[in-house]
Amino acid sequence: MASNKLKGVWVKQIALIAGSFLLGLVLTYYFGFIAGLSLNIIVLVGLVFYIRRSQQKALRNLGFSDEKAGGSFAPTESKISLKYVCMSCGSRVKGAKCATCGSQAKRATF
């Protein structure tokens, strides 16, 4: 059985689906198929960007920053680098091999 939070999520998702379906019908009726379909796509993409922006603001309010590290394709202005530690001896590794023991086994530390 679903909890109350899950019921709220389902209600929002069903309302979004029903609203987009009705919006598509209304836009298609008044503007024709091609124009209605394109307007419906524009409205839904705008809605997705609005939801995403509001979720990012909520996460920033909870203390999560919007810094990018790791898998970002855009260059970041802050200098974030991974540090590696040898799994055999525990010393810091710069390069492919450990300078202390010569092992290639390393793990990233954050």
C-alpha positions in Angstrom: 0.0 0.0 0.0 1.3 3.5 -0.9 2.1 6.0 1.7 0.6 9.6 1.8 3.8 11.1 0.2 3.7 8.6 -2.6 0.0 9.4 -3.2 0.8 13.1 -3.5 3.5 12.4 -6.1 1.1 10.2 -8.1 -1.6 12.9 -8.0 0.8 15.5 -9.2 2.0 13.2 -12.1 -1.5 12.3 -13.2 -2.5 16.0 -13.0 0.5 17.0 -15.2 -0.3 14.3 -17.7 -4.0 15.2 -17.8 -3.2 18.9 -18.0 -0.8 18.4 -20.9 -3.3 16.2 -22.7 -6.0 18.8 -22.4 -3.7 21.6 -23.3 -2.7 19.7 -26.4 -6.3 19.1 -27.4 -7.2 22.8 -26.9 -4.2 24.1 -28.7 -4.7 21.7 -31.6 -8.4 22.6 -31.8 -7.8 26.4 -32.0 -4.6 26.6 -33.9 -4.6 23.5 -36.1 -2.5 20.3 -35.8 1.0 21.6 -36.7 0.8 24.9 -34.8 -1.0 23.3 -31.9 1.5 20.5 -31.6 4.5 22.9 -31.8 2.9 25.2 -29.2 2.2 22.2 -26.9 5.9 21.1 -27.2 7.1 24.7 -26.4 4.8 24.9 -23.4 5.9 21.5 -22.0 9.6 22.2 -22.5 9.1 25.5 -20.7 7.3 23.7 -17.9 10.2 21.3 -17.5 12.7 24.1 -17.3 10.6 25.9 -14.8 10.3 22.8 -12.6 14.0 22.1 -12.9 14.9 25.7 -11.9 12.6 25.6 -8.9 14.1 22.3 -7.7 17.6 23.8 -8.0 16.6 26.8 -5.9 15.1 24.4 -3.3 18.3 22.4 -3.1 20.4 25.6 -2.8 18.2 26.6 0.1 19.0 23.3 1.8 22.7 24.0 1.6 23.6 22.2 -1.6 25.8 24.3 -3.8 25.7 24.6 -7.6 29.4 23.9 -8.1 30.3 21.5 -10.8 32.9 18.8 -10.3 33.9 15.8 -12.2 31.7 15.0 -15.1 31.0 18.5 -16.4 31.9 19.4 -19.9 32.0 23.1 -19.2 35.2 24.5 -17.7 34.8 25.3 -14.0 36.3 28.3 -12.5 37.1 26.7 -9.1 40.1 24.4 -8.9 38.7 21.0 -7.9 41.0 18.1 -8.2 41.0 14.5 -7.2 43.6 13.2 -4.8 44.7 9.6 -5.1 46.0 7.4 -2.3 47.9 4.1 -2.8 45.9 1.1 -1.7 49.0 -0.8 -0.7 50.9 1.6 1.5 48.5 4.5 2.0 50.8 7.3 0.7 49.6 10.0 -1.7 50.0 9.1 -5.4 50.9 11.6 -8.2 50.9 9.9 -11.6 50.3 6.3 -12.6 52.5 4.6 -9.9 53.1 5.0 -6.2 56.5 6.6 -5.6 56.9 4.7 -2.3 56.1 1.1 -3.2 55.6 1.1 -7.0 52.1 -0.2 -6.9 49.6 0.9 -9.6 46.5 0.3 -7.3 45.1 3.6 -6.2 41.8 5.0 -5.0 40.4 8.5 -5.1 39.8 10.5 -2.0 37.5 13.5 -1.9 
